[in-house]
Amino acid sequence: MDYGSNMARRSELLTTGEVATLLGTSRQQVVNLCERGDLPFVMVGKHRRVERSAVEALLRPKPKLTRDQLKSLWLHQAVAGSLVTDPEMVLGKAAENLDRLLVQHRGTMTEVWLMRWREKLSEGPGAVLKTLTSEDPESVELRQNSPFAGVLSQSQRQQVLKAFTRSGWEHAA
């Protein structure tokens, strides 16, 4: 057994107190971040441990979304509303679209993202909802390869785009 690499891995796991010091907050706030799912952690015995990379990601400023990425976010937030009210329809439509898109994009980079969507769909509505509404880089990229065409009616889509044009882009800039 290689104890050196095991020790290196352990040193990358931080206590909630160490995380609090790095974030400039209280230990309780770190626990709250963990419990809300905003900061991934593992349990070591009865104690939470957080990977240093997760803390560094929190400290890194988020890149601003481009106009197209923000428009896509607005459209996918509307899809998220449909997902909450009719998960079977939305997930069924996405699965149907995925099957068709995977045949069309076999052997391309798009296929990689579509397979990632398939994984998200298999994780259930919660994982899909998070991806539809998150600004994290993976979600932004996944939305560029969306299997949710046809979930919104044409009039719903037009309403979202009109609202985006009126208020979304100007306020986000």
N, C-alpha and C positions, 0 to 999 in steps of 0.2 A: 504494500500500500504506500502511495506517495503522500506522506504527511505534509510536505512542503506546499503542494498545490491545495491541499485541504485547508491549510492555515491561511493561504492567500484568499480562498473563497470566503472563509469565515471573517477575515478582516474587511471584506467588502460588505458584510452585513452589519448594520449599525443599530444600536439601541434607540429607543424612542427619545431618550435624553440627548443622545448625540445628534439625532436628527433635529430635535428642537433647537439645539445650539446652532447648527448650520443654517436653519431657516429663520432663526431669530424670533422664535415663538415659544409657547409653553409645551411641555410634554403632553398635557391633556389635549392641546390643539392637534398635535401629531397623531394621538390616538383617534381623535375625531376624524382626521383626514383618512386614516386607515379604515375606520369603520364605515365611512361614507363611500369607500372605494376609490377615493381620489389619490391614494398613495398605496401601491401594492406592498404587501408584507407577507412574511411567513411566521409561523409560530415555532419557537424553539422552547420546548417545555411549555411554560405558561406565559412566556414573554414574546412580544412582537419584535421582529427584526426586519429592517428595511434595507434593501440594496442601495448602495451608494449611488449607483447610476440613476435610480428612480428619484432620489433627492436632487441630483444634479439636473435632471430633466425638469423638475419643478422650478429650479432656480434659473434655468435658461429662459430668456424671453421668447414668447411664442411668435413665430413669423406671422405677419399680417396676411390675411387671405387676399388673393387677387379678386378683381371684380367678378370674373367668371366662377371662381371657387366659391365666392360668397353667394352668387346667384344659385349655384348648385346646392349650397347648404340650405337656402330658403326653400327651394323645390323639395329637397329631401326632408326638411322639417314638416312640410305639408304631407309628404308620404308617411312620415312618422305618426301624424295625426290619424291617418287612415289605418295604420298598423295597430294603433291602440284601440280603435273602435271595431276593426274587422281583421284580426290577425290571420285567420285562415285564408281570406281572399288575397291579402297582400303577399303573404309568404307563398301561397300557391301560384300567384302570377309571377313572382320573382323566380320561383323554381322552374316554371314553364319557360320563361325568358332565358334563364341560365342554360337550360338544355339546348335551346336553339342557338344561343350565342357561342356556346362551347364548340359546337360543330363548325360554326363560321370562323372561329378564331383559333383553331387547333394549331399548335406549334408557334404561337406568337406570345409576346409579353402580355397582351390582353388576357390570354388564357390563364396566366398566373393569377391575375387579379380576380378573374371570374371564379377560379377555384377557391380563392380566399373568401369570396362571397358565399360560395357553397358551404364552406366551413362555418361562416357566421350564421347562415340559415339553419344549419344543423344544431347550433348552440341555442337556438330558440329566439323568441321575440325580444327578449331583453338585450341580447348581444346585437341584434339587428338594429334595435332602437338606438342604442348607444352609438353605433357606427353611422347611422343616418344623421345624428345631431352633433357629433363631436367635431372639434376643430383639430384633433391630433393628426399628424402627417399621414398615418396609414388610412384614416377615415377619409381625408381629403382625396387621397389617391383612389381609394375604392369608389368614391362617388363619381369619379371621372369614368368609371367602368361599370355603371349602374345597371342592375337587372330589373329596375322598377318601372320601366316604360309601360304605360297603359294603366298604372294604378290610379293616377289622377285623371279626371276627365279633361277634355280640352278646355272647358270653361274654368275649371279649378286651376289648371296650369296658367291660363291667362290672368286670372285674378292674382295669383302669387307673383307673377312677373310684373304686373301692374303695381302691386304694393311694393315690390322690390325697387322698381324704378322711382316711385314716389318717395320712398323713405329709407329703404335698406342701404343703398349704396352711399347716399349722401351722409348718413349718420355713421357709417362704418369708416369712411375715409378720414 
